[in-house]
Amino acid sequence: MKSSLIRPALALALAASLAACGGSDKAEFTVAGSVTRLVYDGLVLSNAGVPLKVAPPTTAGAAVRFAFPDKLEYGDTYAVTVTTQPAHQTCVPSAPEGGLYANNADTAGRLVSIDIAIDCEINEFTVGGTITGLTGAGLVLANGSTGGTYTAATPATPPATTPITYALPAVKFGTTYGVTVSKQPAGQVCTIVNPTGTMGDAAVNNVNVTCVAA
């Protein structure tokens, strides 16, 4: 009989102690996650207007963990967005490993923990320019450093005098490119101006080709 009275008294004492210390029995959730393939500085995430800067990993290729400082209670909603892209990259919410959909927005407590996935890719842009004087069929241009070809259409008869605008497949930022004439057109020789360079933050449109009679 005595012990049965002691247990409730201990429970009340423990509850009072927690209350005095600011303790709470409400579940709290941290809005956290990982950013993969982040290489450059500048990424800023946001949740409910609260910004969070995420720096690239110190080890190349590693994922970066992040966590917002304010905790959520059960039933609170969250929606993590990318408010500022890093230099030379584009980052977006993505599906976590094994998932089908992005998990950046949900309700706290629906899952045991909040683990958001953000994935980044290095920006890429096309390499191109104009082709002038083409009259023969069969011209093929190639990017020797990253792959990809462009085959010019057979010129009209009589051939058009307007330069042809062309573009080779996209190249990632910081990657070198080198455009060559892989195949000369029938009865002509084509030469290239500005054939090589390193991709920046915009499409290259000055790799110009001039064709003359052979």
Beta strands, then each sheet from edge to edge (+ up, - down):
strand 1: 28-36
strand 2: 43-47
strand 3: 50-54
strand 4: 64-73
strand 5: 77-84
strand 6: 89-93
strand 7: 105-107
strand 8: 114-122
strand 9: 124-132
strand 10: 140-143
strand 11: 149-151
strand 12: 164-172
strand 13: 176-183
strand 14: 188-193
strand 15: 196-198
strand 16: 208-213
sheet 1: 4+ 1- 8- 6+
sheet 2: 3+ 2- 5+ 7-
sheet 3: 12+ 9- 16- 14+
sheet 4: 11+ 10- 13+ 15-
end
